[in-house]
């Protein structure tokens, strides 16, 4: 079983998609060991606790310096002996030491077709606002490995989603989640888990 930790900042609908995929057997080779949020009000923490999964808030604002926040976050992650860290709407930069320690073992879901609308400043609704402002007819979502850059790591899976006339950032965000994010994130996890099983 691939041991995964999921990092979130908000609603946690991608976390829910992973939980649903576990329930229906689409993910059969991975289990969630811990969920961590930087935001105490993240509903995703509730989703995890309801399932009896360890769930913690580690908020940057509770520390005097960024380094202390980074140490606490990495320390918590390290407690669980994880094979994979999933950034499922985690909107805070992760500690550089985490990227090094978990090289090729961190994935992120991004709500666009990278390399479009990604990098610093592109997160959440902003991404869809930018896509609509540019007038693209197709957008989508990407699951990629995390490296030292922002949204620069190797791409694992992508799925395209049509933009409709009259879309708002909210309507587009919803369609990208439903048609792309909630599908390719569980798919990527099962793919990585299957690869690990083959190696063992
Ligand atoms: C998702 O749309 C995810 O792709 C995005 O944040 C949202 C979180 O929603 N992530 C980024 O923008 C990362 N750059 P959720 O909490 O409901 O899963």
Boltz pocket constraint, residues with backbone or C-beta under 6 A from the ligand:
constraints:
  - pocket:
      binder: B
      contacts: [[A, 8], [A, 9], [A, 10], [A, 11], [A, 12], [A, 13], [A, 14], [A, 15], [A, 44], [A, 88], [A, 89], [A, 90], [A, 91], [A, 109], [A, 110], [A, 111], [A, 122], [A, 123], [A, 124], [A, 127], [A, 173], [A, 177], [A, 181]]
      max_distance: 6.0
